[in-house]
Amino acid sequence: MTRETYHGWTNYETWMVGLWFNDGFDKHSGSELEADDYRDWVWNYLEDNTETTGFVADVITDFMGSVNWAELADHVRDAHKPEGPYGEDLCRNGAVIAECECC
């Protein structure tokens, strides 16, 4: 069985949410983002900016149920991962991950 993807993402819904929301995280919040945080942030935006009942709400709820929130959070965290002076990845405490003893 072949798994279908969309532009390298799990599906169209995940790609679309990432397209609209990935740039909304600053370096600090993005580096510690979890899937539930990402989902809550998008849902809060939707609740503030769309109908909460009726057809549109049903369509949005169905669409959002297909989003891979963990994939989106991983992408944002990777984009905001701190780098050392030679491009190596750093742990949350600023040590080079290959040499880290704290995490």
C-alpha positions in Angstrom: 0.0 0.0 0.0 1.4 3.4 -1.0 1.1 6.3 1.3 0.2 9.5 -0.5 1.9 12.7 0.5 1.5 16.3 -0.6 4.6 18.3 -1.3 6.6 16.1 1.1 4.0 16.5 3.9 1.7 13.8 5.3 -1.3 15.2 3.4 -2.8 18.3 1.9 -4.3 19.4 5.2 -1.0 19.3 7.0 0.8 21.2 4.1 -1.9 23.9 4.0 -1.9 24.6 7.8 1.9 24.7 7.7 1.8 27.1 4.7 -0.4 29.5 6.6 0.9 29.1 10.2 4.6 27.9 10.3 6.0 31.5 10.0 3.9 32.6 13.0 6.3 31.2 15.6 9.2 33.2 16.8 12.6 31.6 17.5 11.9 31.1 21.2 8.4 29.7 21.0 9.2 27.6 17.9 12.2 25.9 19.5 10.0 24.3 22.2 6.8 23.8 20.3 4.8 20.6 20.9 2.1 19.2 18.6 -0.7 20.1 21.1 0.6 23.7 21.4 0.5 24.0 17.6 -3.0 22.6 17.3 -4.3 24.8 20.1 -2.8 27.9 18.6 -4.4 27.2 15.2 -7.8 26.3 16.8 -7.8 29.5 18.8 -7.1 31.5 15.6 -10.0 29.7 13.9 -12.4 30.2 16.8 -11.6 33.9 16.7 -12.0 34.3 13.0 -14.6 31.9 11.7 -18.1 30.6 12.4 -18.4 28.3 15.3 -21.5 26.4 14.1 -23.0 25.3 10.8 -21.6 24.0 7.6 -18.4 26.0 7.6 -17.6 24.9 11.1 -18.2 21.2 10.1 -15.9 21.5 7.1 -13.2 23.1 9.2 -13.5 20.5 11.9 -13.2 17.7 9.3 -10.3 19.3 7.6 -8.4 19.9 10.9 -8.9 16.3 12.0 -6.6 15.2 9.1 -3.7 17.5 10.1 -0.5 15.8 11.4 0.2 18.2 14.3 3.3 16.4 15.3 4.9 16.7 11.9 4.2 20.5 11.9 5.6 21.0 15.4 8.7 18.9 14.4 9.2 21.1 11.4 8.9 24.4 13.4 11.3 23.1 16.1 13.9 22.0 13.5 13.6 25.4 11.8 14.3 27.1 15.2 17.0 24.8 16.4 20.0 26.7 17.7 23.2 26.3 15.8 26.8 26.5 17.0 29.5 28.6 15.3 30.3 25.8 12.9 26.7 24.9 12.1 26.4 22.0 14.5 23.1 21.4 16.4 23.0 22.6 20.0 21.0 21.1 22.9 18.5 23.2 24.9 21.4 24.3 27.2 23.6 25.4 24.3 26.1 22.5 24.3 27.0 20.8 21.0 24.6 17.8 20.9 27.4 15.3 20.0 29.2 16.3 23.2 26.1 17.0 25.4 26.0 15.4 28.8 23.1 17.4 30.2 20.2 16.2 28.0 
